[in-house]
Amino acid sequence: MKRLDLKTRLSLWFTLILALICALMLALAFAVFTTYDQQRIRDELIEAVEDEAERIEDGRDYADALAAGRVRDADFLRGDVRLMIYDENGTQLAGLFPQNELDTLPYADTERVGTVTTDGRAYYYYDEWVKVRRGNDYWVRGVTAAERSLWSALDGHLAPLLLLPLLLALAFLGGYWLTGRFLRPIRDIGRTAEAIRESGDLSRRIPYHDTGDELSALTGHINGMLERVEQNFNAERQFASNASHELRTPVSVILAQCEYGIENAQTADELREVVAAIQKQGGRMSRLIETLLLFTRMEQSTERYRREPTDISALVRSACADHALIAEKNITLRCETPDGVTGRVNAELYRLLLDNLVSNAMRYGRENGHVDVSLARRGENIELTVRDDGAGIAAEDLPHIWEMFYRADKSRSTRGLGLGLPLVRQIAAYHGGTVSVESEPGKGSEFRVTMPVGGAE
């Protein structure tokens, strides 16, 4: 059996709640009406008896006609009240007598309505003693049914009850329509998800209607999530493409050198050249794979790179001294590092970050230029700055320098894999820090790394 959809179930649920509320209100109204109706019956009974008593008391001719039995029975029916007349001895004189048992009730001039049950039905009765100036005195008794049938009680009030089914039908249809409008974002989400599943097109987005409610916010969040997923997917695809390209070249060289060595190497020197070329390309592949593993380990936040209290001043001075020994293009490396700057970092990663920034500055630095490295404590942060006066970075390249395998030098004439700056940013983020750059073509670049003293939490 096919289950009802959510829109129908919600509409039925709201209609059921409305029906229950209407039923409770009708029950309450009926209870109030019944109480009111009972009081109205008693008031009608008293009024009919008192009117008859006044008629007897004020009309001598009527009293004589009553005594002579000349009054019609119809005169003793006042609505639902039946009147009975007795003389002072309790003898029936006139009236309508619904039940013989009602004649045997004792008379009570207490101005109170009495209740009696006979043959399974309840009756109200009311007695009044009538004194006549010249003549006999009388008892006037009025009797009426204490209970009315349901249809009798509802007489004149059926219209609202007949409208109730129409009201519930309108409530269901209105709820169905409103629920459909409210759930439209959910249907859009489902259709978009199905379309993405079938086509694989992550550029699809859910139609957005800014209604200011939770579903509108949910649609915005999911669209944002889809955008982030698309960006990550494209980045992963680009990464796989770039990594394949970077690995293809050394693999091709290695295979070519192996083929050459097998077929053409005649001397030990030629064989050594082949092995040296293979070693060089193997080393390049090893560095690439090791760097990619490093990215993965930091993204997974493994305990392999633990952050510990470190004398960063000594670490920076040691790195600068090593780079000064291998500086090319007659570049002067200047290091401005005060004593006592410490922080909670991973010394190996921090040294790798600094090595990449300094190597990059020297690679793109100008002949006889300068590279300045400075370290400072800024409040609760440690700030490392590497500045050069070399080629600089073009404005259109600046947004992309943090992408893996991206190189501003499109000719790829310089050494490197295009992983240095992305690795710098990843290491800074691993320590809870940030890295920024200011650069102008022809005037050099300045990279600034800011990390919290206590490291990432």
Sequence and secondary structure as in RCSB ss.txt:
>XXXX:A:sequence
MKRLDLKTRLSLWFTLILALICALMLALAFAVFTTYDQQRIRDELIEAVEDEAERIEDGRDYADALAAGRVRDAD
FLRGDVRLMIYDENGTQLAGLFPQNELDTLPYADTERVGTVTTDGRAYYYYDEWVKVRRGNDYWVRGVTAAERSL
WSALDGHLAPLLLLPLLLALAFLGGYWLTGRFLRPIRDIGRTAEAIRESGDLSRRIPYHDTGDELSALTGHINGM
LERVEQNFNAERQFASNASHELRTPVSVILAQCEYGIENAQTADELREVVAAIQKQGGRMSRLIETLLLFTRMEQ
STERYRREPTDISALVRSACADHALIAEKNITLRCETPDGVTGRVNAELYRLLLDNLVSNAMRYGRENGHVDVSL
ARRGENIELTVRDDGAGIAAEDLPHIWEMFYRADKSRSTRGLGLGLPLVRQIAAYHGGTVSVESEPGKGSEFRVT
MPVGGAE
>XXXX:A:secstr
     HHHHHHHHHHHHHHHHHHHHHHHHHHHHHHHHHHHHHHHHHHHHHHHHHHHHH HHHHHHHHHT S GGG
GEETTEEEEEEETT  EEEE  S GGGGGS    SS  EEEEETTEEEEEEEEEE  SSS  EEEEEEEES   H
HHHHTT HHHHHHHHHHHHHHHHHHHHHHHHHTHHHHHHHHHHHHHHHH  TT        SSHHHHHHHHHHHH
HHHHHHHHHHHHHHHHHHHHHHHHHHHHHHHHHHHHHHH  SHHHHHHHHHHHHHHHHHHHHHHHHHHHHHHHHT
T TTS  EEEEHHHHHHHHHHHHHHT  TT EEEEE  TT EEEE HHHHHHHHHHHHHHHHHS  TT EEEEEE
EEETTEEEEEEEE SS   TTTGGGTTSTT  S TT  SSS S HHHHHHHHHHHTT EEEEEEETTTEEEEEEE
EETT   
